[in-house]
Amino acid sequence: MPDTIQTRFCDIPQPFSLGDGRVLPGLRIAYETWGTLNDGKDNAILLYHALSGSHHAAGYNPLIPGAENLWQPEMHHGWWEDMIGPGKALDSNRFFILCANYLGGCYGSSGPSSINPDTGKPWGSAFPHVTAADQVKASALLLDTLGIDVLHAVIGPSVGGLLALSFATLHPQRVQRVVSIAAGFKTTVLNRLILFEQILAIENDPNFNGGDYYDGAPPLYGLALARMISQKTFVHLDAIERRARQDIVPAGDTLSWYKVRDQFQSYMLYQGKKFVRRFDANTYLRIIDMWSRYDAVNEGGADSPRDLLDRAAEAGQRWLVFSIDSDFCFYPEEQADLVLHLERADINATQITVHSEKGHDSFLLEPHLYTPQISWLMNA
């Protein structure tokens, strides 16, 4: 049994201004840490989680206050258990590893399901849009409260890789090393369309009610459909075929007319129904909206990629960029584009291609494929 760990909360009472001009009256950030911050406070590693992940990356946590209904048993164990801990790539004997739930999240941080102090009810539709720069700003405030000026590294897989890039370019002097796993520099048109399909799936659920559904039935069908749309990009199609359940979902159990006819439909339906038990539709919309609009240059307030990355070059950052050859979510061409921009800015960057049959989720399912290179950079 892994060590039991508890979620901590950072409450920031000052108004928090967002990129869309809205202002939150205050901010709560849920986070977890592993290891000990040294006296010089220079051994910290900031970890960003993926789209539907959480700040619980390692250890055993059976309860997060305020997220009881969504905190399912499958999430009690951390999502990067084999990467974080004594003697592992992110060595908790040497480093202080920190992971926070996103702003707009549903696992303890301020988000649509948290209480709006002005109304005493959940924010719902009133919770503002969130940008990557807003997420970075919240992260920087958390680091400030912990007295951390400079990070040993910032690491992010998937959507977390976008935020790692933005943190490294918005606060270049606060980061020494950057690890981007299966992410990119700018959201592609293909991903924007796939994300828009998911937005429409949730918006068209009759229970969505514009985001104000906390007093009634939640938009479970819309969220399930959104997850089914995304699942095709997270898992390689060959892996879906291997994983697909052999039992067929009875037609009357879920659908009113159509009969589920094969194990692949059954598998995807199962994934959608499973997901809605552990995630909030409004949070999902906030994060995929952030992802859909992501452009590192715009997030960094720069005029060009070179203008943006010159900041990182001046800070002497070292980068490690992972591609997954079977990734249908962030295609390897996207990491090649990122590395090209880094090289043009004369940044010390190493690109590693992971050969896997598991697709985008390889970083979750096969952490041993990433361990040697990450360990090397952390000790460089």
N, C-alpha and C positions, 0 to 999 in steps of 0.2 A: 504493500500500500504506500503510495507517495505521501510525502509530508502534507499535513493539512495546512491550508493557507486561507487567509481571510482577505476580503476586499476592503480596501481603505477608501476614504472619501476626502477630497479636497474641496472645501467650500470657499468660493471667492465672492465676497459680498459686493464688490464694486460692479457697476454696470459694464456689460460686455458688448461692445459694438461689433456688428457683423458686416460682411462685405456688401450686403444688399441694403445697408443703411439702417436696418432694424437694430434695436438695443435690448438685450436681455437684462433684467434688473440685477441678476447675479448668476453665478455659475457653480454647478456641482460636477466634479470629475471623479468617476469611479476608477480605481487603479489597483494593481497588485505589483509587488516587488519581490525580487529574489536576490540573496546576497546582502552584503553590507557596504554602505557608502563609506569610502575611506576618509581620512582626515582632510586630504586635499580636495575631496569631492570631484576627482577627475577620473573615476573608474566607472562612470555610469553609461549604460547602454539603453537607448530608447527604442522600444519595439512597437511597431504599428501592426494591428491585426488586419485580417482580410475583411471583405464586405460583410459577411454574416457571422464573423467570428466575435470574440469577446476579449476582454483584458485578461481573462484567466488562461494563461499560456502554459502553466506547469503547476504540478501539485494537485491536491484534492481539495475542492471547495464545494460543499454540499448546499450552500445557501448564500444568496446575495440579497441583502435587505432591499425591498422595493421591487425585486424582480422575481418573487417567489413563484408566480404562475408560469413564467417562461423558463425558469432555470430547471431544465429537464435533466434526469439522471445521466443521459449521454454526455452532458456538458460538465459534469462534476470533476472529471479529469481534464487536465490542461491539453490544449490543442498542439503544443510543441514540446511534449514531455521528454522526448529523446534529445532535444536540443539544449534545454536549460537545466542546469544543476551542477553539482560538484563534479569536476573533471570533464564536463561536456563542452561542446563548442562555445556555448555561452556559459562560461565557468562561474558558478555562483561563489566559489571560493576566492575568485579574483575580482569579479565584476559585480556591480549593482545594476541588475536588469529591471527595467520599469516598462509596464505596458498599461495603457489607459483605454477605457471604453470611449468610443467616439462621442463628440458633441452631437446631439440628436439621437443618441443611442437608446437602447431599451434595457440595459443591464446596470443601471445605477447613475449614469451621467445625465445631465439635463437634456431632456428630449421631449417629443410630443406627448408621451404618456406620463411625464412628470407634472407636478402641480404648478399651475400658473398662480403666483401669489396674489395677483390682482383679482382673480375670479374664484380661487379656491377649488378649481376644477382642472382636469388635465388640459394641457395646452391644445392638443389636437391640431386643427388646421391653422391655429394662430402661431404655432411654432415656426420660426422663419426658415428660409432656405439656408443651407450651410455650404460654404466653399472649402476647398482644400486649404486655402490661406487661413480661414477661420479655424480649422482643425489645428493647424500649426500654431496659431496664436494661443489657443487653449493649452496646447502641449507646452509652449514656452512659459506660460503662466504657472503651470504645474511644476516645471523645473525650477522656476524662480522661488516658489514656496519651499522647495526642498534645498535651496541654496546651491543648485547645480548650474554653473556658468558654461562649462564646456563638456560636451559628450565625448566619450571614447569612441562611440559609434551610434549611428541611427540605422535601423534595419526595418525593412517592410516587404512582405510578400503580397502579390496581387495589388489590390487597391491600396494596401499599406505601402507598397513601393512608390506609388504616386505621392503619398504624403511624406515619405522619407526624402524623395527628391525635392519636394517643396520646402521641407524644413532645412535641408542642406543648402538651398539657394536663398531662402529668406533670412536664414541665420547662419551664414557660412562660417563665421568665426566661432560658432558654438559647436561645430562638428569636425571631428578629425577623420572619421571613416564612414563610408556609406555602403550599405548592402541593399541592392534592389533585386528582388526575386520575382520573375515572371510578371513584370510591369512594363511601363513605357514612358514616353515623353509627352504624348498628347493622345487623347482618346480618338480612336479611328472612327470613320463614318460607319463601318460595319457594327462596331460596338455601340455606337449611339443609336442605331436602329434597333438592335437587340434590346437595349435598355429601354427604349421608347415603347417597345412591345410590352415589356414588363410593367411600365407605368400605366399603360392603357388597361392591362389586365386588372390592376388594382382599382383604377379609377372607375371602371365599368362594373365593378361588383356593387349590386344595389345596397349592400350594407356599408359601403365606404362612407357615404354621406359627406363627401368633401373632406374627410379626415376627422370628422366629429362623430365617432362611433363608440366611445368608451362607456357610454351609458346604455348601450344596446349590444346587438350581435356584431362581432367584428367581421371584416371582409375576408373570411377564410378562403373562399373559392378563388377570389382574385389573387390573394397572396400565394396560394398553392400553384395557380397557373403561372404566376411570375417566376416562382422557383423552378417549375418544370421547364420554362423557356431557358432559364440560365443554366440549368443542370447539364444541358447538351454541350455547353462550352466549358464547363468545369471538369467534366469527366470525358475521357477519350471514348469514342463510339465503340471501339473494340472492348473497352473495359465495361461499358454499359451492357454490352451483350453478355459478358461473363458474369456480371453481377445480377442481371435481371432475374427477378423472382420467377419461379416455375409455376406458382399458383396464380390463378386468374381471379381478379377482384370481381365478385358477383355484381352483375349489372345494377340490380336494385339497391345495392349498398351505397352507390355514389352518384350514378347518372340516371336521369329520368327516362331517357329513350335509348341512347347509344349503349351497346353492350361492349365492354372492354374485351378485346378479342385475342390478345397475345401477351406474352410475359413482358415485353418491352413497354407496352402501355401500362401494364400493371405495375412495373417497376417505377416508372416516372410518376404515376399517380401516388404510389406509396411515398416517394420522396417528397412530393408536394404536401401531402397530408401530414407527414412527419415534421416538416419544416414549420408549419403554422402553429405547432404546439410550443415552439421555442423562440418565435420572433414576432415583432410588431410591424404591421404594414406601414405605418407612418414612418418608422425608422428606416425601413427598407427603401421607401421613396426618397427620404432625405439623402441617403448614402448613394443610391444609384443616380440621383439628380446631380450630386457632387461629381461623381465619376463621369457622367455623360458630358459635363461641361468642362472637364479637365483639360487644361493646356498649361504646361509648366511656365511658359513665357508670360501668359496673362496672369496666372496666379502670383508670379513673382514681380509683377509690375514692370517688366522689362520690355525692351524694344525688339529684341531678337534672341535666339538661343545663345548666341555668342555673348551678348550683353549679360544674359542671365548667368551663364556658367563661368564667366570671367571672375565672378565673385568667389565661386568655389575654388577656382584655380589659384587665386590670390591667397586663399586660406590654406593652400597646400593639402587639400583633401585627397584621400585615396578611395577609389570606388571598386566595388566588386559587383558585377551585373550577371545574373543567372538567366539563361534561357532554358526552356523545356521543349525538346524537339517535337513533342506530340501535343503541344498546347493549342487549343482551339479558342481560347479566351483572349490571351495576350500573345499573339503570334510571335515567333522568334524574330521576324523582321522588325518588330517594334523595339526589341532590345538592341538590335543592330543599329537602328536609327538613333537610339539613346547613346550608345557607345560612340557613334560617329560624331555626335554633338560634343561629347566629352573629349574626344581626341582632338577635335578642332580647337578646343579651348585649352589644349595641352594639360589636361587633367590625367593624373595617373589612374588608369582604368584597366581592369582585367575582366574579360568576358568569359564565362564558362557555359557551355551547352550541356545540359543534363539529358542523357538518353533514357527515356522512360516510356512505358506503355500506358501510364496512368494519367496522362494529360496534365491539365493545369493543376489539379489537386496533388500532383507529385510532391510538392513541398510539404504537404500535410502527411502524406502516406509513406513517403520515403525520405525522411530527414537525414538518413545516413548518406545519401547521395550529395548532400550539401555540407555536411559536417567538416570534412577535411579543409575545404577552401575557406569556410567561415572561420574556423579555428586558426588557420594560417593568418588571415587578415587581422583577427583580434589580437594576435601575438606579434604582428609585424611592427 
